[in-house]
């Protein structure tokens, strides 16, 4: 196994294809994104070319773009267009369920380039829009992922939703956003008993408890067939590069687990080609 300068171990796979980055964002503040305030280090446009440059030399087969709270239904359509225009770079995309109407989602899910998943975020499940929660059965019926980016009880919620919808894959972003580690560990153990919950080893550079130790705990709890890796680029940039962020996640993964976590599990969870 060769080690590249970034510290990310290359994985020996057929054709030199090495990993999927299952969490990155693109945005242009001119299009919306009200959370981007004056003085923010993220207050600039990040385009497909920037994503490509940030991944140079990392052996990334493809990236799953994730919505970034633009604030309107057009963001999901913009992600779809990016996927169409850059199929060699963007393997899939996860849209915003908050601002999606039922009729629009129904139509979107029938298209050849349908989203690979949709995301709900917020303080906790009760703070998310009930109209968005009502759309979850549609994702289950279409075989698409529900992603959760909740600041409290993300893993507990993932388990509850997954139990209610056994045909649905529920992905908890950023390890489930652990704040209180004891509580997180209890909820992780419970989530591990629900087979359709997946944990994303992402955001390690920006999480207060994001490190290879907590990533390893998540991996040990749910297994390599229920973990994927993401850089959370460009959110990670104040703390480190895309390479640094991926290295922090991959550090937790043993050599024998890497092909599964970096390649086969993302393909299955997000229905990715390549």
N, C-alpha and C positions, 0 to 999 in steps of 0.2 A: 504494500500500500504506500503510495507516494503522498507526501505532505506538501501542499502548496504554501506560498508565503503567508497567506491570510490565516493559516492555522486550521482551515477546514479540511479534514481528511477526505481525499478523493475515494469514491467507492468504485470498485471494479465491476462494471456492468456492461452488457453487450452494447457495442456501438459507442462506447464512451459516455453514455447517458448516465448521469450520476444522481441527480436529486431534483425534486420539485420543491420550490419555495411556495408554501401554501398560504402566505399572508403578506401581501404588499399593496400599496395604495398609489394611485395617481390622482392629481387634482390640479385645478387652475382656480385660484381665488376669484378670478373675474367671473366665474360661473356660479358662485355662491359660497358654500362652506362657511357659515356664519361663526363657527368656532375659531376660525383663523383671525386672530385679533392683531392690531398693530403692535409691533415689537415681538411677535412670535417668531421663533427661529424657523418655523415651517411656512412662513408667509411668502411663498413664491410658487410658481408653477412647477410641477413635477410631471414630466411627459414620458412617453414610451422610450424615447432615446435615452433619457436619464436612467430609466430602469435597466435598460440594456447595458449601459456603461457601468452602472453599479454592480452588475453581475459578471463583468468580464473576468474570466479565469476561474470562476467558481464551480464550473461544471453543472450549471443549472439547466435542466431539460426544459422546464417551463415554469411559469409563475401563475398562481391563482390570485387575481386582483380581488380586493375586498372593498366594498363601498366605504366611503369616508364621511358620511353625514353631510352631504351637500345640501340636503333639505328639501329636495323635490324628486318626483318620480323620474325625471330626466336623467338622473345619475345612473340608474340601472341601464337605461338605453345607451348612455355614453360608454359604459363598460362593455356592453354588447358590441358596439361599433369598434372599440379598441381591440376586442377579441377578433373581430372580422378582419381588421386591417393588419394585425400583427400576430397571426396564428403561430408563427415560429417562436415567438417570445411569450405570449400569453396563452396558457393552457386552458384557462377557465376563469369564471368570475362569479362573485357572490354579490347580489344586489341588496337593496335596502327595502325591507318589508314594511317599515314604518309608514312609508308614503305611497304604498302600492294599493291600488283598488282591486277588488276581487275580479272584475271583468278583465282588467289589464293583465293581472297575473295569470289568469286562466289562458288567455291568448298567448302570453309570453312563454308559458311552459309547454306549449304545443309546437313551438318553432324549433327548427333544427339546431339553432345556436341559443337554446334556452339557457338561463343561468344555471350554474352548477349547484347553487344554493342561494338562500336569502338570509339576511341577518337582522336580528333584533338586538338593540342595545338599550341601556338605561341604568338607573340606580339599582333596580331589582325588577322582578317579573311583574309585580303589581303596578309599577310605574310605566310599563310599556303600554302602547295604545291597544285597547281591546279589539279594535278593528284589525290590527295587525295579527294579534294572537288568533283571531278567528280564521285567518288564512292558513294556519299551520297544517290542517288536514289536506289542503291542496298540495303542499310540498310532499307530504307522505304519499299521496296517491301518485304523484309524478316521479317518485324516487329521487327527489332532490333534498339536499342538506338544509337543515335549520342551524344557523350559527347563532350563538349567544355571546354577547359582550356585556355582561351584567357586572356591576361593581359589588354586589352583595349576593351571596348564595347562588352563584352561577352553576356550580356543580350540582347542588341540590335541585335546582330548577331543571337542569339538563336531564337529571335522572327522572324527575316527575313527569316531564313532557315526554321523554322517551318511553316510559311505562305506559302512558296514556295512548301513545301512537307507536306501537311496536314495529311498524314498517318504516318508521322515520329514523334517519341518522341525525343525531344532535351533536354538534361540535361545540365544545366550550373553548372559546378563544383565550389565549394568554394564560394557560394553566387554570383557567377559571378565576383569574384576578384575585389571587390570595391576599388577604389583608391580615386576618387573624389566623396564624398557622395552625393552631390546635383545631379551630373550627374547620379550616380548609381540609385538614387531614381526615377529620371525621366525614365530611361530605365527599371527599375523594373515595374513601372506603365504600361508602354507600353507592356512589356512582359506578364503582368498579363492578358491582353486582348486576348492572343493567347493560346488556351486551351491545345496545345500539347507541351508547354514549362514547364519543371520541374526544380526546383531549389534544389540544393544539399546543405544542411546545414552542411558544412564540412570545415576543415582547419581553424577553428576559433582561434586556438592557434597561428597560424603563419601569419594570415592576418592582415594588419595594422588596418583595421576597422572590424576585426572579433570579434564579441562579441554577447551576447545574445540579445542585443537591435537590431542590424542589422538583426540577424537571425529571430527575431520576426517580423520585418518589412517585410521581405521576405515572411514569413508564412502568415501574414495578407493579403499580396497582392495577392498571388496565391492560398492559401488555403491548407488544410492538404492533399488533394488528389493530390497535385502537389509538394510535398516536401518529400525528403528522407534525411537520416542522415548518415554521414560518419566520421570516426576518422582521416583520412589521416595519419594513422600510417604506417611506422615509421618516416615520415617527421616531425610529431609533437614532437618527443622525446626531442629535445633541450629545448622545452617550457613546456613539460608535458607528462604524460603517455597516453596510449590509453584510459584508463578510464577517465583521466582529459579532453581529447579532446571530447569524447562522452558526458561527463557531461556538457560541455560548450554548446553543441548543444541541448541536451535534456532539459536544463534549460529554453530554449525559448518555449518549447512545453507544453501546458496545459494538464492536466490529461485526459480530454475528447478527445484530439487529438492524444494521444500517440499510441493507437492501430493502428490507420490509418497510421500515419507517420512512425512508427517503423516497422510495419508488412505488412499491406494490400497494401499500396502504393508501397513499394519496390517489393512486389510479382507481382503486375500488371505491373509496369514500366519495370522491368528487366526479367519478366516471370520466377520467381523463384519458385521452389518447396519448400515444408516444411511449 
